[in-house]
């Protein structure tokens, strides 16, 4: 059925890649099937059923992997066979054909994930290293889940790779230490290094003008390499390393069980030797370790050891978020209200010790916040004083309520009732109480007593009671006319009674 569908799609104009995507099979398989006549395909299928295959002794293990991880690639299966059984005599193409046969026979379709590729100009040897970071959730031997973080380095010319893993987010000192390890692994360094625009190195970038963290600036001056920063997921500037991170996560890390960071890192180095740097690269059509041997003489000598211990932790930078917190290693730590400003970059400088972190707005200045580092992830660590502005406003309103009322016990009952009934809207309730006390000062105490007697709990009810008491007191009746000041001492002249008699009788 797949053979017929491949030829049908080809006849209506589908490319080999689109056929592979449509049928969820490899492009190489499409090419193989298109090259066969119907008779050749029938003969090929018969040979698969009749002949003994090299990988039959491992069929159970391969089926177990495919059923557990339907998205596993044949390249990943090939690597696992080498890792678990030290198989060296079987070609990767043989594994791919065997995996395709098992998928079709046991109805295990492959789950495909789209990958983004970027075409980047080839560079001369010794010119460039590209660096990027990634993270992945993996299963652990204890039955849990663990997030791991990876830093990947690749020589742009030879595609020779180095990776290092951590079980926590990277810091600036981690990057410097790992980069030194990469230089040793490569046997030297390049003229320039391309990084993702990461907060580990750069506080900001303004139209190409870099503001690097102090720690990384010192390291760069010591090693004298050129720094290039690029935008996130930008294939034009770092397409090679983007693919390395995907390759490491999909081929090495995915479906691998995590036990300990050291054993995981050692397994990654073995993977680099047998797979990551050994397999023929699909673009340069050569094995990276062979091209690396030719590129190595062009690398710059790395002389002296950089003192990692001298790195200042003050220059770990973090973004201040709208809710006035920074994020650090899976938790959120508060800064005083009003620290976030919409018209600025909102960068904080974090100083870290073993147990505490301090947050400053500028390097080497007094911290605006200090917190104990939480070992539990997903927490909000907040200092109550950082919310002082809202607290002060509420306290001021409460004090004004006490001033407006003669009975202190009655005022305490009112405030306590409103706090319990409206904890999230207390300031709004207190505002209504104060407005009522301002408009009806002679009735406010009586209104609160009546509120208590009726079992009501809202400031709106208190206002309505005060209005009712005011109406009952006659405040809203008609008021006497106000006499203009300049006429208040004037009196109307008295007239003779005869004058009024003449008017009533119509006389002149």
C-alpha positions as CSV (number, residue, x, y, z in Angstrom):
1,X,0.0,0.0,0.0
2,X,2.8,2.4,0.9
3,X,4.6,1.6,-2.4
4,X,1.5,2.3,-4.4
5,X,0.7,5.5,-2.5
6,X,4.3,6.8,-3.1
7,X,4.0,6.3,-6.8
8,X,0.5,7.9,-6.9
9,X,1.7,11.0,-5.1
10,X,4.7,11.3,-7.3
11,X,2.6,11.1,-10.4
12,X,0.4,14.0,-9.3
13,X,3.4,16.2,-8.7
14,X,4.5,15.7,-5.0
15,X,8.2,16.1,-4.3
16,X,10.1,13.4,-2.4
17,X,10.1,15.5,0.8
18,X,6.4,16.2,0.7
19,X,5.7,12.5,0.0
20,X,7.7,11.6,3.1
21,X,5.9,14.2,5.2
22,X,2.5,13.1,3.9
23,X,3.1,9.4,4.6
24,X,5.2,9.9,7.7
25,X,8.2,8.0,6.4
26,X,11.8,8.8,5.7
27,X,12.8,10.6,2.4
28,X,15.4,7.9,1.7
29,X,12.6,5.3,1.8
30,X,10.6,7.3,-0.7
31,X,13.7,7.4,-3.0
32,X,14.3,3.6,-2.7
33,X,10.7,2.7,-3.4
34,X,10.5,5.1,-6.4
35,X,13.5,3.4,-7.9
36,X,11.8,0.0,-7.9
37,X,9.5,-1.5,-10.5
38,X,6.4,-3.4,-9.2
39,X,8.2,-6.7,-9.8
40,X,11.3,-5.5,-8.0
41,X,9.3,-4.3,-5.1
42,X,7.4,-7.6,-4.8
43,X,10.8,-9.5,-4.9
44,X,12.2,-7.1,-2.2
45,X,9.2,-7.7,0.1
46,X,9.4,-11.4,-0.4
47,X,13.1,-11.3,0.5
48,X,12.3,-9.4,3.7
49,X,9.9,-12.1,4.8
50,X,12.1,-15.1,3.9
51,X,15.7,-14.2,4.7
52,X,17.4,-14.0,8.1
53,X,18.3,-10.5,9.0
54,X,21.3,-9.3,10.9
55,X,19.2,-7.4,13.4
56,X,16.7,-10.3,14.2
57,X,18.5,-11.1,17.5
58,X,17.7,-7.5,18.6
59,X,14.1,-7.4,17.3
60,X,12.6,-7.5,20.7
61,X,14.6,-4.6,22.0
62,X,14.0,-2.5,18.9
63,X,10.2,-3.2,19.0
64,X,10.2,-2.2,22.7
65,X,11.9,1.1,21.9
66,X,9.6,1.8,19.0
67,X,6.4,1.1,21.0
68,X,7.6,3.1,23.9
69,X,8.9,6.0,21.8
70,X,7.0,6.1,18.4
71,X,8.9,9.3,17.5
72,X,12.3,7.7,17.8
73,X,14.3,8.0,14.6
74,X,16.3,5.1,13.0
75,X,19.4,7.1,13.6
76,X,18.6,7.1,17.3
77,X,17.9,3.4,17.3
78,X,21.3,2.9,15.6
79,X,23.0,4.9,18.4
80,X,21.2,2.9,21.1
81,X,22.2,-0.4,19.5
82,X,25.8,0.8,19.6
83,X,25.5,2.1,23.2
84,X,23.7,-1.0,24.7
85,X,25.1,-3.8,22.6
86,X,28.3,-2.3,21.1
87,X,27.2,-3.3,17.6
88,X,29.8,-2.2,15.1
89,X,29.3,-4.4,12.0
90,X,25.9,-3.2,11.0
91,X,25.5,-0.2,8.7
92,X,23.1,2.6,9.5
93,X,21.2,2.0,6.3
94,X,20.6,-1.6,7.4
95,X,19.1,-0.3,10.7
96,X,16.9,2.2,8.9
97,X,15.5,-0.5,6.6
98,X,14.9,-2.9,9.5
99,X,13.2,-0.2,11.5
100,X,11.0,0.7,8.5
101,X,10.1,-3.0,8.1
102,X,9.1,-3.3,11.8
103,X,7.1,-0.1,11.7
104,X,5.1,-1.3,8.7
105,X,4.7,-4.9,9.9
106,X,3.6,-4.0,13.5
107,X,1.8,-0.8,12.5
108,X,3.9,1.6,14.5
109,X,3.7,4.9,12.5
110,X,6.4,7.4,13.1
111,X,5.5,10.7,14.9
112,X,7.3,13.4,13.0
113,X,8.4,16.8,14.3
114,X,9.0,19.7,11.9
115,X,12.6,21.0,12.0
116,X,13.8,24.4,10.8
117,X,17.0,24.5,8.8
118,X,19.0,27.6,7.9
119,X,21.4,27.9,5.0
120,X,24.6,29.6,6.2
121,X,27.7,30.4,4.2
122,X,30.6,28.0,4.7
123,X,33.5,29.6,6.7
124,X,37.2,29.1,6.5
125,X,38.9,26.9,9.2
126,X,39.7,28.6,12.5
127,X,37.3,31.5,12.1
128,X,34.2,30.8,14.1
129,X,32.6,28.9,17.0
130,X,28.9,29.0,17.5
131,X,27.3,28.7,21.0
132,X,23.8,28.1,22.1
133,X,21.8,26.7,25.0
134,X,18.9,24.3,25.3
135,X,16.8,22.5,27.9
136,X,14.8,19.3,28.0
137,X,12.7,17.3,30.5
138,X,13.8,13.7,30.9
139,X,12.7,10.7,32.9
140,X,14.8,9.7,35.9
141,X,15.8,6.3,37.3
142,X,13.7,7.1,40.4
143,X,10.5,7.4,38.4
144,X,10.4,11.2,38.4
145,X,11.2,14.0,35.9
146,X,14.2,16.2,35.7
147,X,14.9,19.3,33.7
148,X,18.4,19.4,32.2
149,X,20.2,22.3,30.6
150,X,22.8,21.9,27.8
151,X,25.4,24.3,26.3
152,X,26.5,23.4,22.8
153,X,29.6,24.5,20.9
154,X,30.4,23.8,17.2
155,X,33.3,24.7,15.0
156,X,31.5,26.3,12.0
157,X,34.0,24.9,9.4
158,X,34.4,21.3,10.5
159,X,31.1,20.9,12.4
160,X,33.1,19.4,15.2
161,X,30.9,19.6,18.4
162,X,31.2,19.8,22.2
163,X,28.3,19.8,24.7
164,X,28.1,20.0,28.4
165,X,25.1,19.5,30.7
166,X,23.9,21.0,34.0
167,X,20.9,20.2,36.2
168,X,20.2,23.9,36.9
169,X,20.1,27.0,34.7
170,X,23.5,28.4,33.5
171,X,25.3,31.3,35.1
172,X,28.0,33.4,33.7
173,X,30.7,31.5,35.5
174,X,29.3,28.2,34.2
175,X,29.5,29.5,30.6
176,X,33.1,30.6,31.0
177,X,34.1,27.3,32.6
178,X,32.4,25.3,29.9
179,X,33.8,27.4,27.2
180,X,37.3,26.7,28.6
181,X,36.5,23.0,28.5
182,X,35.3,23.4,24.8
183,X,38.6,25.1,23.9
184,X,40.5,22.1,25.4
185,X,38.2,19.6,23.6
186,X,38.7,21.5,20.3
187,X,42.5,22.0,20.8
188,X,42.3,25.8,20.5
189,X,39.9,28.7,19.9
190,X,38.7,30.7,16.9
191,X,38.9,34.3,16.0
192,X,35.2,35.0,16.8
193,X,32.5,33.3,18.8
194,X,28.8,33.7,17.9
195,X,26.4,33.6,20.9
196,X,22.6,33.6,21.2
197,X,21.5,36.9,22.7
198,X,21.6,35.6,26.2
199,X,21.4,37.3,29.6
200,X,24.5,35.4,30.7
201,X,26.7,37.6,28.6
202,X,24.8,40.7,27.6
203,X,22.9,43.2,29.7
204,X,21.5,44.7,26.5
205,X,22.2,45.3,22.8
206,X,21.4,48.6,21.1
207,X,21.7,48.5,17.3
208,X,24.7,46.3,17.5
209,X,26.4,48.1,20.4
210,X,26.9,45.5,23.1
211,X,26.8,46.1,26.8
212,X,28.3,42.9,28.2
213,X,28.3,41.8,31.8
214,X,31.4,42.8,33.7
215,X,32.4,39.2,34.4
216,X,32.2,38.2,30.7
217,X,33.9,41.4,29.6
218,X,36.9,40.6,31.8
219,X,37.0,37.1,30.4
220,X,36.8,38.3,26.8
221,X,39.7,40.7,27.3
222,X,41.7,37.9,28.8
223,X,41.1,35.5,25.8
224,X,40.9,38.3,23.1
225,X,38.2,36.8,20.9
226,X,35.6,38.7,19.0
227,X,32.0,38.5,20.2
228,X,29.0,38.3,17.9
229,X,25.4,38.3,19.3
230,X,22.5,37.2,17.2
231,X,18.7,37.1,17.6
232,X,16.9,34.1,19.0
233,X,16.3,31.3,16.5
234,X,18.1,33.2,13.7
235,X,19.2,30.7,11.1
236,X,21.1,33.3,9.1
237,X,23.6,34.0,11.9
238,X,23.7,30.7,13.8
239,X,21.9,28.0,11.8
240,X,24.6,25.4,12.5
241,X,24.3,25.5,16.3
242,X,20.5,25.6,16.2
243,X,20.7,22.2,14.5
244,X,23.3,20.9,17.0
245,X,21.0,21.7,20.0
246,X,18.1,19.9,18.3
247,X,20.4,17.0,17.3
248,X,21.7,16.6,20.8
249,X,18.2,16.7,22.4
250,X,16.5,14.5,19.8
251,X,19.3,11.9,19.2
252,X,21.1,11.8,22.5
253,X,18.8,13.0,25.3
254,X,15.3,12.1,24.3
255,X,14.0,8.9,25.9
256,X,17.3,8.5,27.8
257,X,17.0,7.8,31.6
258,X,18.7,10.3,33.9
259,X,20.5,8.9,36.9
260,X,23.4,11.3,37.8
261,X,24.8,14.4,36.2
262,X,28.3,13.0,36.0
263,X,27.3,9.7,34.3
264,X,25.0,11.7,31.9
265,X,27.9,14.0,30.9
266,X,30.2,11.0,30.3
267,X,27.5,9.4,28.2
268,X,27.2,12.6,26.2
269,X,31.0,12.6,25.5
270,X,30.8,9.0,24.3
271,X,27.9,9.9,22.1
272,X,29.9,12.7,20.6
273,X,32.7,10.3,19.8
274,X,30.6,7.5,18.2
275,X,27.8,9.6,16.7
276,X,27.8,13.4,17.0
277,X,31.3,13.8,15.6
278,X,31.7,10.5,13.8
279,X,28.7,10.3,11.5
280,X,29.0,11.9,8.0
281,X,27.5,15.4,8.2
282,X,24.6,15.8,5.7
283,X,25.9,19.2,4.4
284,X,29.7,18.8,4.2
285,X,29.4,15.1,3.4
286,X,32.4,14.3,5.6
287,X,32.9,13.1,9.2
288,X,33.4,16.1,11.5
289,X,36.3,14.4,13.4
290,X,38.2,14.0,10.2
291,X,37.7,17.6,9.1
292,X,38.5,18.8,12.6
293,X,42.0,17.2,12.2
294,X,42.6,19.5,9.3
295,X,41.1,22.5,11.0
296,X,42.9,22.1,14.3
297,X,46.2,23.7,13.1
298,X,44.3,26.8,12.2
299,X,42.9,27.3,15.7
300,X,44.5,29.8,18.0
301,X,46.5,28.5,21.0
302,X,44.8,28.8,24.3
303,X,47.5,29.9,26.7
304,X,47.3,30.1,30.5
305,X,44.4,29.2,32.8
306,X,41.6,31.7,33.5
307,X,40.8,32.0,37.2
308,X,37.2,31.1,37.4
309,X,37.1,31.8,41.1
310,X,37.8,35.5,40.5
311,X,34.4,35.9,38.6
312,X,32.1,38.4,40.2
313,X,28.6,37.1,40.8
314,X,27.3,40.7,41.0
315,X,26.7,40.8,37.3
316,X,24.2,38.1,36.8
317,X,21.4,40.1,35.2
318,X,17.7,39.4,35.3
319,X,14.6,41.2,33.9
320,X,12.3,43.0,36.3
321,X,8.8,41.9,35.5
322,X,5.6,44.0,35.7
323,X,4.5,42.4,38.9
324,X,7.8,43.6,40.5
325,X,9.6,40.3,40.7
326,X,12.7,38.8,39.1
327,X,13.0,35.1,38.1
328,X,16.0,33.1,39.3
329,X,16.5,29.3,39.0
330,X,12.8,28.4,38.9
331,X,11.5,30.9,41.5
332,X,10.3,34.5,41.6
333,X,11.8,37.0,44.1
334,X,10.2,40.3,44.9
335,X,11.5,43.8,44.6
336,X,9.9,46.9,46.0
337,X,6.7,48.1,44.4
338,X,7.3,50.7,41.8
339,X,10.7,49.2,40.8
340,X,9.3,48.2,37.4
341,X,9.1,51.2,35.0
342,X,7.4,50.9,31.6
343,X,9.7,53.4,30.0
344,X,13.1,51.7,30.8
345,X,14.9,48.4,30.3
346,X,14.1,47.1,33.8
347,X,17.4,45.2,34.3
348,X,18.4,44.0,37.8
349,X,21.9,42.9,38.9
350,X,21.9,39.8,41.1
351,X,24.7,38.9,43.5
352,X,24.6,35.3,44.6
353,X,26.1,33.5,47.6
354,X,25.5,29.9,48.7
355,X,22.3,30.7,50.5
356,X,21.3,34.3,49.6
357,X,20.8,36.6,46.7
358,X,20.9,40.4,46.6
359,X,19.2,42.5,43.9
360,X,20.6,45.9,42.8
361,X,19.6,48.3,40.0
362,X,23.3,49.1,39.2
363,X,26.5,47.1,39.6
364,X,28.3,47.8,42.9
365,X,25.4,49.7,44.5
366,X,23.4,49.1,47.6
367,X,20.8,46.3,47.0
368,X,17.2,47.1,46.9
369,X,16.2,43.5,47.9
370,X,17.8,40.5,49.6
371,X,16.3,37.0,49.8
372,X,17.3,33.6,51.1
373,X,17.5,31.2,48.1
374,X,14.7,28.7,48.0
375,X,15.5,25.1,47.2
376,X,11.9,24.4,46.3
377,X,11.0,25.4,42.7
378,X,7.9,27.3,41.6
379,X,7.8,29.5,44.7
380,X,7.2,33.3,45.1
381,X,9.6,34.6,47.7
382,X,8.3,38.0,48.8
383,X,9.5,40.5,51.4
384,X,6.4,42.1,53.1
385,X,8.2,45.5,53.1
386,X,8.2,45.4,49.3
387,X,4.4,45.8,49.4
388,X,4.7,48.7,51.9
389,X,3.0,51.3,49.6
390,X,-0.4,49.5,49.6
391,X,-0.1,48.7,53.3
392,X,0.6,52.4,54.2
393,X,-2.5,53.6,52.3
394,X,-4.7,51.1,54.1
395,X,-3.3,52.0,57.5
396,X,-3.8,55.7,56.8
397,X,-7.5,55.1,55.9
398,X,-8.0,53.1,59.1
399,X,-6.5,55.9,61.2
400,X,-8.8,58.4,59.5
401,X,-11.8,56.2,60.4
402,X,-10.8,56.2,64.1
403,X,-10.4,60.0,64.0
404,X,-13.9,60.4,62.4
405,X,-15.7,58.5,65.1
406,X,-16.0,59.3,68.8
407,X,-16.5,55.7,69.9
408,X,-13.1,53.8,69.6
409,X,-14.6,50.4,70.3
410,X,-17.3,51.0,67.6
411,X,-14.6,52.1,65.1
412,X,-12.6,48.9,65.9
413,X,-15.7,46.7,65.3
414,X,-16.3,48.4,61.9
415,X,-12.7,48.1,60.7
416,X,-12.5,44.5,61.8
417,X,-15.8,43.6,60.1
418,X,-14.8,45.2,56.8
419,X,-11.3,43.5,56.9
420,X,-12.9,40.1,57.3
421,X,-15.7,40.6,54.8
422,X,-13.7,42.5,52.1
423,X,-10.0,41.6,52.4
424,X,-9.4,42.3,48.7
425,X,-11.5,45.5,48.5
426,X,-10.8,46.9,52.0
427,X,-9.5,50.3,50.7
428,X,-12.6,50.8,48.6
429,X,-14.9,50.0,51.6
430,X,-12.9,52.4,53.8
431,X,-13.1,55.1,51.2
432,X,-17.0,54.9,51.3
433,X,-16.9,55.0,55.2
434,X,-14.7,58.2,55.2
435,X,-16.9,59.8,52.6
436,X,-20.0,59.1,54.7
437,X,-18.3,60.5,57.8
438,X,-17.4,63.6,55.9
439,X,-21.0,64.2,54.6
440,X,-22.9,63.2,57.7
441,X,-20.5,63.7,60.7
442,X,-23.4,64.1,63.2
443,X,-24.9,60.7,62.3
444,X,-21.8,58.5,61.6
445,X,-21.6,57.0,65.1
446,X,-25.3,56.3,65.2
447,X,-25.2,54.8,61.7
448,X,-22.4,52.4,62.7
449,X,-24.4,51.3,65.8
450,X,-27.5,50.7,63.6
451,X,-25.3,48.8,61.1
452,X,-24.2,46.5,64.0
453,X,-27.8,46.1,65.3
454,X,-29.1,45.1,61.8
455,X,-26.2,42.6,61.3
456,X,-25.1,44.3,58.1
457,X,-21.4,44.4,57.0
458,X,-21.1,46.7,54.0
459,X,-19.9,50.3,53.8
460,X,-22.6,50.9,51.2
461,X,-25.2,49.9,53.9
462,X,-23.6,52.3,56.3
463,X,-23.9,55.1,53.8
464,X,-27.6,54.4,53.2
465,X,-28.3,54.4,57.0
466,X,-26.5,57.7,57.4
467,X,-28.6,59.2,54.6
468,X,-31.8,57.9,56.2
469,X,-30.8,59.4,59.6
470,X,-30.1,62.7,57.9
471,X,-33.5,62.8,56.2
472,X,-35.2,61.9,59.5
473,X,-33.4,64.8,61.1
474,X,-34.9,67.1,58.5
475,X,-31.7,68.1,56.9
476,X,-33.1,67.7,53.4
477,X,-36.2,70.1,54.1
478,X,-36.4,73.5,52.4
479,X,-33.9,75.9,53.8
480,X,-34.6,79.7,54.5
481,X,-33.5,82.1,51.9
482,X,-30.1,83.7,52.2
483,X,-30.1,87.5,52.5
484,X,-27.6,89.4,50.6
485,X,-25.1,91.1,53.0
486,X,-25.6,94.6,51.6
487,X,-29.4,94.5,52.3
488,X,-29.4,92.9,55.8
489,X,-29.6,96.2,57.7
490,X,-32.3,97.8,55.5
491,X,-36.0,98.1,56.6
492,X,-39.1,98.6,54.5
493,X,-40.8,102.0,55.0
494,X,-44.1,102.0,56.9
495,X,-47.2,103.3,55.1
496,X,-50.4,104.9,56.2
497,X,-53.4,102.7,56.5
498,X,-55.4,105.1,54.2
499,X,-53.0,104.3,51.3
500,X,-53.9,100.6,51.5
501,X,-57.7,101.4,51.6
502,X,-57.4,103.6,48.5
503,X,-55.6,100.7,46.6
504,X,-58.3,98.2,47.6
505,X,-61.1,100.6,46.6
506,X,-59.5,101.5,43.3
507,X,-58.8,105.1,44.3
508,X,-56.1,107.3,43.0
